[in-house]
Amino acid sequence: MDMTDARWRTATRSSNNGGDCVEVADNLPGRVLVRDSKDRDGGTLTFAPTAWASFVGAVRR
């Protein structure tokens, strides 16, 4: 999967002490990427935008 154009941002609920950080790239067409900021090469989860929106909505509730 080509992720060269992914613009990663740290989740707003991540702590500032370098732990428990999640990064999200939602600028690519048709997919949302999620990775662990402490292990950026350790793997990336890929979600459809609607599935990601459902997940985020459920977490907020």
C-alpha positions as CSV (number, residue, x, y, z in Angstrom):
1,M,0.0,0.0,0.0
2,D,1.4,3.4,-1.0
3,M,1.4,5.7,2.1
4,T,3.8,8.3,0.8
5,D,1.1,11.0,0.7
6,A,-0.3,10.2,4.2
7,R,-0.4,13.2,6.5
8,W,-0.2,11.8,10.0
9,R,-1.6,13.6,13.0
10,T,-1.5,12.5,16.6
11,A,-4.9,11.8,18.2
12,T,-6.2,14.6,20.4
13,R,-6.6,12.3,23.4
14,S,-3.0,11.0,23.3
15,S,-0.9,11.8,26.2
16,N,1.9,14.3,26.0
17,N,4.5,12.1,27.8
18,G,5.4,10.0,24.7
19,G,3.2,7.0,25.6
20,D,-0.2,5.7,24.4
21,C,-0.1,7.7,21.2
22,V,-2.1,6.9,18.1
23,E,-1.6,8.6,14.8
24,V,-4.2,8.9,12.1
25,A,-4.0,9.8,8.4
26,D,-7.4,10.6,7.0
27,N,-6.3,12.5,3.9
28,L,-6.1,9.5,1.4
29,P,-9.1,8.7,-0.8
30,G,-11.2,5.8,0.4
31,R,-9.2,4.9,3.5
32,V,-8.1,6.0,7.0
33,L,-4.8,4.8,8.3
34,V,-4.0,4.3,12.0
35,R,-0.6,3.5,13.6
36,D,1.2,3.5,16.9
37,S,3.5,6.5,17.2
38,K,6.0,4.6,19.3
39,D,6.4,2.0,16.5
40,R,5.7,3.7,13.2
41,D,7.2,0.8,11.2
42,G,5.3,-1.9,13.3
43,G,2.2,-1.9,11.1
44,T,-0.7,0.2,10.0
45,L,-4.4,-0.5,10.3
46,T,-6.6,0.5,7.4
47,F,-10.2,1.4,7.7
48,A,-12.9,2.5,5.3
49,P,-13.9,6.1,6.1
50,T,-17.4,5.1,7.1
51,A,-16.1,2.3,9.4
52,W,-13.7,4.8,11.0
53,A,-16.4,7.4,11.5
54,S,-18.6,4.7,13.2
55,F,-15.8,3.7,15.5
56,V,-15.0,7.3,16.5
57,G,-18.7,8.0,17.1
58,A,-19.0,4.9,19.3
59,V,-16.0,5.9,21.3
60,R,-17.4,9.4,21.8
61,R,-20.7,8.1,23.1
